[in-house]
Amino acid sequence: MKLIVGLGNPGRSYLNNRHNMGFICLRHFARQADIRLDKKVSLARIGSGEAGNSRVVLAKPQTFMNLSGHSVCRLVKKFNINLCDLIVIHDDLDLPVGRVRIRQNISSGGHKGVSSVINELGSQNFIRIRVGIGRLVPDIFETSEIDIVNYVLSDFTLEEKKTISQVIPKVSEAIYCLLIEGITAAMNKYNSLL
């Protein structure tokens, strides 16, 4: 069984924020796989079914981003998931808007939601699908932590939405590729795409 988690913040006010790319991509994949995220389990909204010849549990933690690990750890224990069968989808400031990177066993890169997952699991040996949201362009002054928070909690511009609308289906394709062909094939195919 695979556990596929999208990271984000619950609530309508956060729905289309940059920081909710994990939720956005997971919703699209759930529709593709005809899986409803209609159960509340382990501090998350989940759904289960078949996708890519695998039994999958899809989850959107409802703990808010910086505490995502509390939910993910509970889900891993509840469904007896090996960490190599955990896939976490999240936004990434360090990638240009729409760029996708699939990696396993890497640090959080400063992403607080991923840091929470790593801390609670006691391991970083899980698969991550990082979806670029671009970095706030600094002006002559250094970008502060508050500026970054405001940026990730804002919605995409109209121009960015065009790019994002093209990458969301690619993330679903990448998940299917991971499920069917494995991580090496998925990395080779999707890490080079814009």
Secondary structure, 3 states (H helix, E strand, C coil): CEEEEECCCCCHHHCCEHHHHHHHHHHHHHHHHCCCCCEEECCEEEEEEEECCEEEEEEEECCCHHHHHHHHHHHHHHCCCCHHHEEEEEEECCCCCCCEEEEECCCCCCCHHHHHHHHHHCCCCCEEEEEECCCCCCCCCCCCHHHHHHHHCCECCHHHHHHHHHHHHHHHHHHHHHHHHCHHHHHHHHCCCC
